[in-house]
Amino acid sequence: MEFNSLKDEDKRYIESIVSAERFSTGESNLDLHSRDMSGHRASRPEAVVWPKDRAEVSRILSYADQRRIPVTAWGAGTSLVGNPIPLHGGICLDFTQMARILEIRTDDFQVDVEPGVIYKDLNHKLRHTGLFFPPDPGADATIGGMIANNASGIRTVRYGSTKDNVLRLVMVLANGEIIEVGNRASKSSSGFDVLHLFVGSEGMLGIVVEATLRLVGIPSEFASSVATFETVEDASKAVFEIIRSGLDPAALELLAPECISIINRHKNLELPVSPTLFMEFHGPSRHHLEEVIGIAEELCREHDCQEFRPGLNKEERDRLLEARYALGEMIRQDRSDRFRIAIDVAVPVSAYPEMIAFAGEQAREAGAAAAYIFGHAGDGNIHLVIETERGNRETGQRIKEANHSIVHKALALKGTATGEHGVGIGKAKFMEAEHGPSLEWMKKVKQLLDPHGILNPGKMFP
Ligand SMILES: Cc1cc2nc3c(=O)[nH]c(=O)nc-3n(C[C@H](O)[C@H](O)[C@H](O)COP(=O)(O)OP(=O)(O)OC[C@H]3O[C@@H](n4cnc5c(N)ncnc54)[C@H](O)[C@@H]3O)c2cc1C
């Protein structure tokens, strides 16, 4: 695709749509929108625009489409695979100023929001209603960015990922047309499911300007436990048994000993440095939860659990969860001088133990300086961060090969190259292997909705 760069007349026109305070070509704003939280090379937009309503977004897209100017949406820039980096320059649409909670409908368990709302702020606002929006990627992500990446998190094992919690979207298409997809009913058999075509489309098929989200009740009781094991493989087998038993955990997280060490150091905790499962259950009464935890303990003991600590109190639970959320960042900060690759594969849960064993073996064989295995185990999602000293080209190359082997193993197990971070730049190389001929149909869908390819170009397709 050939794109035009922004000429002075384009800048003047776009500025006239949004007003001078919401249009910038300043160096610091361009830099701030040139990189996400991945290690991918920065690439600046030519202008940053902060739209305040759907009409402005529509006018900007209509103009950009006619002029063949790339447009990349920006939520909070917390992506981990380069998704919002404006690879071809053009206009960056920053949604910070479209962040209103439009209507909370407690009786229907729904909320209408603009895309720039940070999901943590939404949950803070909702707390008095007894409801919450369950997908929780941990970072300060926006609803627009979560929808675009189909983000998920610790609670996904019970409440689903973003796609399971979005009912309706208002989208602006590449040509500026505004369409509404989905509805506010809790179910529908009407027409093609275009709503879910947009979820996970990484800002490449249209721009989200409003969303109706499904809310769920804050559980009346919870019980959290920590179990430690001899090996990571034993812990992963216990994960499979817990899921198979139908105990329905609300969180089931795996942490390898290297992750526990780093958490202890950064958060002043004294957790035993062993392969660890953190689990949480939600339910109607203490009695019910005691029974559930009792069964979970039995299942863990069958897999050589060394220690099982039931009944963490709220403070302990919150500290552990906070540490888990911050783990990726702690790893990055711990040795900012290292080259690292972050893997995000997911497999069917029955294949989880095999996948964990394979990933650990590959990291060891690569001779990595450090390898951190963790993940939303209950969803079959594995995060593995493999590191080497910068400049150590040989190990760097072996780490890249390990990444390749691990992703291909996940695909052979009928899993996916990315459980939750999205494709962006980093995972594009795996799309052909994962999707085969259906990748061509994805390209045709892109061509249909965005014939000039202006929306977030350079992503997803190898
Ligand atoms: C410490 C840390 C922990 C994380 N943990 C998790 C985790 O557990 N699970 C998980 O899923 N992710 C996780 N992430 C990744 C990240 O938070 C998610 O991918 C999140 O969805 C990105 O949201 P954002 O608002 O930052 O979007 P951005 O990074 O700004 O953009 C993401 C994508 O969305 C597009 N986009 C943004 N707004 C719109 C819009 N209005 N319309 C259309 N497209 C749009 C962008 O173009 C881009 O393609 C983590 C990140 C960090 C830094």
The ligand as an SDF file (V2000), in Angstrom:
LIG
                    3D

 53 58  0  0  0  0  0  0  0  0999 V2000
    2.4600   -4.7660   33.1220 C   0  0  0  0  0  0  0  0  0  0  0  0
    1.5280   -5.2340   32.0230 C   0  0  0  0  0  0  0  0  0  0  0  0
    0.7410   -6.3640   32.2400 C   0  0  0  0  0  0  0  0  0  0  0  0
   -0.1320   -6.7940   31.2400 C   0  0  0  0  0  0  0  0  0  0  0  0
   -0.9060   -7.8970   31.4750 N   0  0  0  0  0  0  0  0  0  0  0  0
   -1.8020   -8.2840   30.5480 C   0  0  0  0  0  0  0  0  0  0  0  0
   -2.6770   -9.3880   30.7890 C   0  0  0  0  0  0  0  0  0  0  0  0
   -2.6480  -10.0350   31.8320 O   0  0  0  0  0  0  0  0  0  0  0  0
   -3.5800   -9.7030   29.8350 N   0  0  0  0  0  0  0  0  0  0  0  0
   -3.6710   -9.0050   28.6540 C   0  0  0  0  0  0  0  0  0  0  0  0
   -4.5340   -9.3190   27.8420 O   0  0  0  0  0  0  0  0  0  0  0  0
   -2.8350   -7.9830   28.3960 N   0  0  0  0  0  0  0  0  0  0  0  0
   -1.9200   -7.5960   29.2920 C   0  0  0  0  0  0  0  0  0  0  0  0
   -1.1060   -6.5320   29.0340 N   0  0  0  0  0  0  0  0  0  0  0  0
   -1.1550   -5.8750   27.7040 C   0  0  0  0  0  0  0  0  0  0  0  0
   -2.1100   -4.6740   27.5470 C   0  0  0  0  0  0  0  0  0  0  0  0
   -2.4500   -4.0950   28.7840 O   0  0  0  0  0  0  0  0  0  0  0  0
   -3.3670   -5.0770   26.7760 C   0  0  0  0  0  0  0  0  0  0  0  0
   -3.0150   -5.5420   25.4930 O   0  0  0  0  0  0  0  0  0  0  0  0
   -4.3870   -3.9440   26.6210 C   0  0  0  0  0  0  0  0  0  0  0  0
   -5.5290   -4.4540   25.9680 O   0  0  0  0  0  0  0  0  0  0  0  0
   -3.8810   -2.7480   25.8410 C   0  0  0  0  0  0  0  0  0  0  0  0
   -4.7810   -1.6730   26.0680 O   0  0  0  0  0  0  0  0  0  0  0  0
   -4.3640   -0.1490   25.8050 P   0  0  0  0  0  0  0  0  0  0  0  0
   -5.5060    0.7000   26.1890 O   0  0  0  0  0  0  0  0  0  0  0  0
   -3.0630    0.1580   26.4490 O   0  0  0  0  0  0  0  0  0  0  0  0
   -4.2400   -0.1510   24.2330 O   0  0  0  0  0  0  0  0  0  0  0  0
   -3.0420    0.3050   23.3020 P   0  0  0  0  0  0  0  0  0  0  0  0
   -1.8110   -0.4290   23.6850 O   0  0  0  0  0  0  0  0  0  0  0  0
   -2.9580    1.7720   23.2590 O   0  0  0  0  0  0  0  0  0  0  0  0
   -3.5710   -0.2280   21.8960 O   0  0  0  0  0  0  0  0  0  0  0  0
   -3.8040   -1.5890   21.6900 C   0  0  0  0  0  0  0  0  0  0  0  0
   -4.4490   -1.8160   20.3490 C   0  0  0  0  0  0  0  0  0  0  0  0
   -5.7490   -1.2760   20.4020 O   0  0  0  0  0  0  0  0  0  0  0  0
   -5.9790   -0.3870   19.3290 C   0  0  0  0  0  0  0  0  0  0  0  0
   -6.9560    0.5760   19.8350 N   0  0  0  0  0  0  0  0  0  0  0  0
   -6.8700    1.3830   20.9040 C   0  0  0  0  0  0  0  0  0  0  0  0
   -8.0020    2.0930   21.0480 N   0  0  0  0  0  0  0  0  0  0  0  0
   -8.8290    1.7170   20.0380 C   0  0  0  0  0  0  0  0  0  0  0  0
  -10.1330    2.1030   19.6290 C   0  0  0  0  0  0  0  0  0  0  0  0
  -10.8470    3.0320   20.2880 N   0  0  0  0  0  0  0  0  0  0  0  0
  -10.6610    1.5180   18.5350 N   0  0  0  0  0  0  0  0  0  0  0  0
   -9.9700    0.5780   17.8370 C   0  0  0  0  0  0  0  0  0  0  0  0
   -8.7320    0.1950   18.1720 N   0  0  0  0  0  0  0  0  0  0  0  0
   -8.1720    0.7450   19.2690 C   0  0  0  0  0  0  0  0  0  0  0  0
   -4.5940    0.1450   19.0150 C   0  0  0  0  0  0  0  0  0  0  0  0
   -4.5100    0.6420   17.6990 O   0  0  0  0  0  0  0  0  0  0  0  0
   -3.7550   -1.1110   19.1990 C   0  0  0  0  0  0  0  0  0  0  0  0
   -3.8180   -1.9200   18.0590 O   0  0  0  0  0  0  0  0  0  0  0  0
   -0.2130   -6.0840   30.0100 C   0  0  0  0  0  0  0  0  0  0  0  0
    0.5810   -4.9550   29.8030 C   0  0  0  0  0  0  0  0  0  0  0  0
    1.4520   -4.5290   30.7960 C   0  0  0  0  0  0  0  0  0  0  0  0
    2.2770   -3.2990   30.5480 C   0  0  0  0  0  0  0  0  0  0  0  0
  1  2  1  0
  2  3  1  0
  2 52  2  0
  3  4  2  0
  4  5  1  0
  4 50  1  0
  5  6  2  0
  6  7  1  0
  6 13  1  0
  7  8  2  0
  7  9  1  0
  9 10  1  0
 10 11  2  0
 10 12  1  0
 12 13  2  0
 13 14  1  0
 14 15  1  0
 14 50  1  0
 15 16  1  0
 16 17  1  0
 16 18  1  0
 18 19  1  0
 18 20  1  0
 20 21  1  0
 20 22  1  0
 22 23  1  0
 23 24  1  0
 24 25  2  0
 24 26  1  0
 24 27  1  0
 27 28  1  0
 28 29  2  0
 28 30  1  0
 28 31  1  0
 31 32  1  0
 32 33  1  0
 33 34  1  0
 33 48  1  0
 34 35  1  0
 35 36  1  0
 35 46  1  0
 36 37  1  0
 36 45  1  0
 37 38  2  0
 38 39  1  0
 39 40  1  0
 39 45  2  0
 40 41  1  0
 40 42  2  0
 42 43  1  0
 43 44  2  0
 44 45  1  0
 46 47  1  0
 46 48  1  0
 48 49  1  0
 50 51  2  0
 51 52  1  0
 52 53  1  0
M  END
$$$$
